[in-house]
Amino acid sequence: MDVGSVINLSREGILSNTLEGKSLWAEYEMCTKFRGREYGCQNAEAFARITSVGSVKTPENPVPGLWYSGVQLAHDS
């Protein structure tokens, strides 16, 4: 995807990270230029489309009135 129109906005956002901004920007810029050469523009990003999402079944509470840690539930009346 061509990101040339928002590259300055991306730069500002990445550089606002005070801990790693400069190193992150250098890496991000290098990657967008590489992807841009692949796509045929100056700067691009690659995205992967996920067509299916897995789900995890949560276990049932063996004792409905208790939390798993054994703490009793209390409700205000």
Protein Blocks (a to p, Z undefined) as FASTA:
>chain_A
ZZklmmmmmmmmmmmpmklmmmmmmmmmmmmmmmmmmnopabdcdddddfbdcddddddd
fblkbcfkopacdddZZ
